[in-house]
Amino acid sequence: MVTFRTADARDIPLIRELSREIWHRHYVSIITHEQIDCMLARMYAPELLERELAEGVAWRIIEVDGRTAGYVSFSMTGPAECKLHKIYLSLELHGRGIGRKALDEAAAYARAHGAETIFLMVNRANEKALRAYRAYGFQVAESIDWEFAPGFILNDYRMSLHL
């Protein structure tokens, strides 16, 4: 059984642990170890996660049969727009429909808050994620290259879904 538990500040160490495990297993074929470490340090710094929680970014811990399996986060970015910030699931659970349920969780939040669209950013080389997002109905809105940190350029798609 898949359940979603609302995360709070006590879950920050768990989120950081899951991110390290998942990112180092999934992204090694897409970006360098150095870029992974840089992104983890910036995107999952305890003070940043605390601020996101305080500012209303919704974080959900994904549990499968009572076991922690991943997380998803999202927030409203405008009166009719929701951003899916993060969605990560332990690799051994990919392909079981759990990611789709996490997308359903984000879409339900978006609809409940009046969103007409939900959008996300995804690395253009992340074929597995691209297939999943397209299967759900997301479409590429634009291609964006941007400097995440000195020496690290992100090559992303902005994908969106009309709700």
DRENSEFI-684891 format. One record per residue: residue in three letters; x negated, y, z negated of N, C-alpha, C, O in turn. Coordinates in steps of 0.05 Angstrom, whole numbers, padded with zeros to 5 digits, always signed. Example, Ala and Ser with C-alpha at 12.3 -4.5 7.8 and 13.67 -1.06 7.14 Angstrom:
<rs>
ALA-00264-00114-00156-00246-00090-00156-00264-00066-00156-00285-00066-00169;SER-00257-00045-00142-00273-00021-00143-00258+00001-00157-00268+00023-00161;
</rs>
This chain:
<rs>
MET-00017-00024+00000+00000+00000+00000-00018+00025+00000-00037+00027-00015;VAL-00011+00044+00017-00025+00069+00019-00011+00091+00003+00013+00095+00007;THR-00025+00104-00014-00014+00126-00030-00033+00150-00028-00056+00148-00022;PHE-00021+00174-00033-00036+00199-00033-00033+00212-00061-00010+00217-00070;ARG-00055+00217-00073-00055+00230-00100-00066+00258-00097-00087+00262-00085;THR-00052+00278-00108-00062+00305-00107-00087+00307-00124-00088+00299-00147;ALA-00108+00318-00111-00134+00321-00124-00135+00347-00140-00121+00366-00134;ASP-00151+00346-00161-00156+00371-00176-00186+00372-00182-00201+00355-00172;ALA-00195+00391-00198-00223+00395-00203-00237+00371-00214-00261+00367-00210;ARG-00223+00354-00228-00235+00329-00239-00243+00310-00217-00260+00292-00222;ASP-00232+00313-00193-00238+00296-00171-00262+00305-00154-00269+00291-00135;ILE-00273+00327-00160-00296+00337-00144-00319+00318-00143-00329+00313-00121;PRO-00328+00306-00165-00349+00286-00162-00342+00262-00144-00358+00252-00129;LEU-00317+00253-00145-00307+00232-00129-00307+00240-00099-00317+00225-00082;ILE-00298+00263-00093-00297+00273-00065-00326+00275-00055-00331+00267-00032;ARG-00344+00285-00071-00372+00287-00062-00385+00260-00057-00399+00256-00038;GLU-00379+00241-00074-00389+00214-00071-00378+00201-00046-00393+00189-00030;LEU-00352+00203-00041-00339+00192-00017-00351+00205+00008-00356+00192+00028;SER-00355+00231+00007-00365+00245+00031-00393+00235+00038-00399+00231+00062;ARG-00410+00232+00018-00437+00222+00024-00436+00194+00036-00449+00189+00056;GLU-00420+00177+00025-00418+00149+00035-00407+00149+00064-00419+00137+00081;ILE-00385+00162+00068-00372+00162+00094-00389+00176+00115-00393+00165+00137;TRP-00398+00200+00109-00414+00215+00129-00439+00200+00137-00445+00199+00161;HIS-00454+00189+00118-00479+00176+00125-00475+00150+00141-00493+00140+00154;ARG-00451+00138+00138-00445+00114+00154-00434+00121+00181-00440+00107+00201;HIS-00418+00142+00183-00403+00148+00208-00419+00166+00227-00420+00161+00251;TYR-00432+00187+00216-00443+00208+00234-00471+00203+00244-00481+00218+00260;VAL-00484+00182+00234-00512+00178+00242-00516+00174+00272-00538+00180+00282;SER-00496+00166+00286-00498+00163+00315-00490+00188+00330-00491+00189+00354;ILE-00481+00209+00315-00471+00233+00327-00489+00257+00322-00496+00272+00340;ILE-00498+00259+00297-00516+00281+00289-00539+00270+00272-00538+00247+00263;THR-00559+00286+00268-00583+00277+00253-00577+00275+00223-00558+00287+00212;HIS-00594+00260+00209-00592+00257+00180-00596+00285+00167-00582+00291+00148;GLU-00613+00301+00178-00618+00328+00167-00593+00345+00170-00586+00360+00151;GLN-00579+00343+00192-00555+00359+00196-00533+00348+00177-00518+00364+00166;ILE-00531+00322+00174-00511+00311+00156-00516+00321+00128-00497+00331+00115;ASP-00541+00320+00118-00547+00330+00091-00541+00359+00088-00531+00368+00067;CYS-00548+00375+00108-00542+00404+00108-00512+00409+00106-00503+00425+00090;MET-00497+00395+00122-00468+00399+00123-00455+00390+00097-00437+00403+00086;LEU-00464+00368+00086-00453+00358+00060-00459+00378+00038-00442+00384+00022;ALA-00484+00389+00038-00491+00408+00017-00474+00433+00018-00467+00444-00003;ARG-00468+00442+00042-00452+00467+00044-00422+00462+00042-00409+00478+00029;MET-00412+00441+00054-00383+00437+00055-00372+00424+00029-00348+00426+00024;TYR-00389+00411+00014-00380+00397-00010-00394+00407-00035-00395+00392-00055;ALA-00404+00431-00035-00416+00443-00059-00394+00445-00080-00372+00453-00074;PRO-00400+00437-00105-00379+00438-00126-00365+00465-00128-00340+00466-00131;GLU-00380+00486-00126-00367+00513-00129-00348+00519-00105-00328+00533-00109;LEU-00355+00509-00081-00338+00513-00058-00312+00497-00062-00290+00507-00057;LEU-00315+00472-00070-00291+00455-00074-00273+00467-00096-00249+00467-00094;GLU-00285+00477-00117-00270+00490-00139-00254+00514-00128-00231+00518-00134;ARG-00268+00530-00112-00255+00554-00100-00232+00546-00081-00211+00558-00082;GLU-00237+00525-00065-00215+00516-00047-00191+00507-00063-00168+00515-00056;LEU-00195+00492-00083-00173+00483-00100-00158+00506-00113-00134+00507-00113;ALA-00173+00526-00122-00162+00549-00135-00147+00567-00115-00127+00580-00123;GLU-00156+00567-00090-00143+00584-00070-00120+00570-00055-00108+00581-00037;GLY-00114+00545-00063-00091+00532-00052-00095+00512-00030-00076+00503-00017;VAL-00121+00506-00024-00125+00485-00005-00116+00459-00018-00124+00452-00040;ALA-00098+00445-00003-00087+00420-00014-00106+00397-00008-00113+00392+00015;TRP-00114+00383-00029-00131+00360-00026-00116+00335-00036-00103+00336-00057;ARG-00117+00314-00020-00104+00289-00028-00125+00267-00027-00141+00265-00009;ILE-00125+00251-00048-00142+00227-00049-00126+00204-00037-00103+00199-00046;ILE-00137+00190-00018-00124+00168-00005-00131+00142-00021-00154+00136-00025;GLU-00110+00128-00029-00115+00103-00044-00101+00081-00028-00078+00083-00019;VAL-00115+00058-00026-00104+00035-00012-00104+00012-00032-00125+00003-00041;ASP-00081+00002-00038-00078-00020-00058-00092-00013-00084-00105-00030-00096;GLY-00089+00012-00092-00100+00021-00118-00130+00028-00117-00141+00036-00137;ARG-00142+00025-00094-00171+00031-00091-00175+00057-00076-00162+00062-00055;THR-00193+00074-00085-00199+00099-00071-00211+00093-00044-00230+00077-00042;ALA-00200+00105-00023-00208+00099+00004-00217+00123+00020-00229+00120+00041;GLY-00210+00147+00012-00217+00171+00027-00203+00195+00017-00193+00196-00006;TYR-00202+00216+00034-00189+00241+00026-00180+00256+00051-00190+00251+00073;VAL-00162+00275+00046-00153+00292+00067-00148+00320+00054-00138+00321+00031;SER-00153+00341+00069-00148+00368+00058-00137+00386+00081-00144+00383+00104;PHE-00119+00404+00072-00106+00421+00092-00095+00446+00077-00092+00446+00053;SER-00090+00467+00092-00078+00491+00081-00066+00508+00103-00072+00505+00127;MET-00048+00525+00095-00036+00544+00113-00057+00566+00119-00070+00576+00101;THR-00059+00573+00145-00078+00594+00152-00064+00618+00164-00076+00638+00171;GLY-00038+00616+00166-00021+00638+00175+00007+00630+00170+00013+00609+00160;PRO+00026+00648+00176+00054+00642+00170+00065+00617+00184+00084+00605+00174;ALA+00054+00610+00207+00065+00587+00222+00043+00568+00230+00047+00552+00249;GLU+00020+00569+00217-00003+00553+00225-00016+00540+00201-00021+00552+00181;CYS-00022+00514+00204-00036+00498+00183-00062+00488+00194-00063+00479+00218;LYS-00082+00488+00178-00108+00476+00186-00112+00450+00171-00110+00449+00147;LEU-00119+00429+00187-00128+00404+00175-00158+00408+00172-00173+00407+00191;HIS-00167+00412+00147-00195+00417+00141-00212+00392+00143-00233+00391+00157;LYS-00203+00371+00130-00219+00346+00128-00200+00322+00127-00179+00323+00115;ILE-00210+00301+00140-00196+00275+00138-00218+00254+00141-00229+00250+00163;TYR-00223+00240+00119-00244+00219+00119-00235+00195+00105-00223+00196+00083;LEU-00240+00172+00117-00232+00146+00107-00255+00127+00108-00271+00127+00128;SER-00258+00110+00088-00279+00090+00088-00278+00074+00114-00257+00066+00123;LEU-00302+00070+00126-00303+00058+00153-00290+00030+00154-00278+00024+00175;GLU-00292+00014+00133-00281-00013+00134-00250-00012+00136-00238-00033+00141;LEU-00238+00011+00132-00209+00013+00133-00199+00026+00159-00175+00029+00162;HIS-00217+00033+00177-00209+00045+00202-00193+00024+00218-00198+00000+00215;GLY-00175+00034+00234-00159+00016+00251-00136+00003+00238-00123-00015+00250;ARG-00129+00011+00214-00106-00002+00200-00082+00017+00196-00064+00011+00182;GLY-00083+00040+00210-00060+00059+00209-00061+00078+00185-00043+00093+00181;ILE-00083+00076+00170-00084+00093+00146-00090+00122+00154-00079+00141+00141;GLY-00107+00126+00173-00112+00153+00183-00087+00166+00194-00082+00190+00189;ARG-00070+00151+00207-00044+00161+00217-00027+00170+00194-00014+00191+00195;LYS-00027+00155+00172-00011+00162+00149-00022+00188+00136-00007+00204+00126;ALA-00049+00191+00137-00061+00216+00127-00053+00240+00144-00048+00261+00134;LEU-00052+00235+00170-00042+00257+00188-00013+00263+00183-00005+00286+00184;ASP+00003+00242+00177+00031+00246+00170+00033+00263+00145+00050+00281+00143;GLU+00015+00258+00126+00015+00274+00100+00010+00303+00106+00023+00320+00095;ALA-00010+00308+00123-00017+00336+00130+00006+00349+00146+00013+00372+00140;ALA+00018+00335+00164+00040+00346+00180+00065+00351+00163+00078+00371+00167;ALA+00070+00334+00143+00093+00339+00125+00088+00364+00109+00107+00380+00105;TYR+00064+00368+00099+00057+00392+00084+00061+00416+00102+00073+00436+00094;ALA+00051+00415+00127+00053+00437+00145+00082+00444+00151+00089+00468+00149;ARG+00098+00425+00156+00127+00430+00162+00140+00442+00137+00156+00461+00139;ALA+00134+00431+00114+00147+00441+00089+00139+00470+00083+00154+00484+00069;HIS+00117+00479+00094+00108+00506+00090+00113+00524+00114+00103+00546+00116;GLY+00130+00514+00133+00139+00531+00155+00120+00532+00179+00123+00548+00197;ALA+00101+00514+00180+00082+00514+00203+00095+00504+00228+00112+00486+00227;GLU+00088+00516+00250+00097+00507+00276+00074+00491+00290+00080+00475+00308;THR+00050+00496+00282+00027+00482+00293+00008+00474+00270+00007+00487+00249;ILE-00007+00453+00276-00029+00445+00258-00054+00443+00276-00052+00432+00299;PHE-00077+00452+00266-00101+00450+00282-00124+00439+00266-00123+00439+00241;LEU-00145+00431+00280-00169+00420+00268-00193+00425+00286-00190+00432+00309;MET-00216+00421+00274-00241+00423+00290-00253+00395+00288-00254+00382+00267;VAL-00264+00385+00311-00276+00359+00312-00300+00360+00331-00299+00372+00352;ASN-00321+00346+00323-00345+00344+00340-00338+00331+00366-00324+00310+00367;ARG-00347+00343+00388-00340+00333+00415-00351+00305+00420-00341+00291+00437;ALA-00371+00296+00405-00383+00269+00408-00370+00249+00390-00377+00225+00391;ASN-00351+00257+00374-00338+00239+00355-00314+00225+00369-00291+00231+00364;GLU-00321+00206+00386-00301+00193+00403-00280+00179+00388-00256+00179+00395;LYS-00287+00166+00366-00267+00151+00350-00246+00170+00339-00222+00165+00341;ALA-00255+00193+00328-00235+00213+00318-00219+00225+00341-00195+00229+00338;LEU-00232+00231+00363-00218+00243+00386-00195+00224+00395-00173+00233+00401;ARG-00201+00198+00397-00180+00179+00405-00157+00179+00386-00133+00179+00394;ALA-00163+00180+00360-00142+00179+00339-00125+00205+00340-00101+00203+00339;TYR-00138+00228+00343-00123+00253+00344-00106+00254+00369-00083+00263+00368;ARG-00117+00246+00392-00101+00246+00417-00077+00227+00415-00055+00233+00424;ALA-00082+00204+00403-00060+00184+00400-00037+00196+00382-00014+00189+00386;TYR-00045+00213+00364-00025+00226+00346-00010+00248+00360+00012+00256+00352;GLY-00022+00259+00382-00009+00280+00397-00025+00306+00398-00016+00325+00411;PHE-00048+00308+00384-00064+00332+00386-00075+00335+00414-00080+00315+00428;GLN-00079+00360+00422-00091+00366+00448-00114+00386+00444-00113+00402+00426;VAL-00134+00383+00461-00156+00402+00460-00146+00430+00468-00135+00433+00490;ALA-00151+00449+00451-00143+00477+00456-00167+00492+00467-00164+00509+00485;GLU-00191+00487+00457-00215+00500+00466-00240+00485+00457-00239+00469+00438;SER-00262+00491+00470-00288+00480+00463-00304+00503+00450-00305+00525+00461;ILE-00315+00497+00427-00330+00518+00412-00357+00508+00403-00359+00486+00392;ASP-00378+00523+00409-00405+00518+00399-00411+00540+00380-00409+00564+00386;TRP-00420+00533+00356-00426+00553+00336-00448+00544+00317-00452+00520+00313;GLU-00463+00563+00307-00486+00557+00289-00475+00553+00261-00467+00573+00248;PHE-00476+00529+00252-00467+00523+00225-00487+00532+00204-00480+00543+00183;ALA-00512+00528+00210-00535+00537+00193-00558+00540+00212-00558+00530+00234;PRO-00579+00555+00203-00602+00558+00221-00612+00531+00232-00620+00514+00216;GLY-00612+00529+00258-00622+00505+00271-00602+00483+00275-00608+00462+00287;PHE-00577+00487+00266-00556+00467+00269-00532+00479+00283-00517+00495+00272;ILE-00529+00471+00308-00507+00480+00325-00485+00459+00325-00491+00435+00330;LEU-00461+00467+00320-00438+00448+00321-00425+00451+00349-00420+00473+00358;ASN-00420+00429+00361-00407+00427+00387-00379+00415+00382-00376+00391+00383;ASP-00359+00432+00378-00333+00423+00370-00311+00428+00390-00314+00444+00409;TYR-00290+00413+00387-00265+00420+00400-00246+00431+00378-00247+00421+00355;ARG-00231+00450+00385-00208+00459+00368-00184+00444+00381-00178+00449+00404;MET-00172+00427+00365-00149+00412+00374-00124+00422+00359-00125+00429+00336;SER-00101+00422+00373-00077+00431+00360-00054+00412+00367-00054+00398+00387;LEU-00034+00413+00349-00010+00398+00352+00014+00415+00346+00015+00428+00325;HIS+00033+00417+00365+00057+00431+00359+00076+00413+00343+00081+00390+00351;LEU+00085+00423+00321+00102+00406+00303+00132+00408+00311+00148+00395+00298;
</rs>
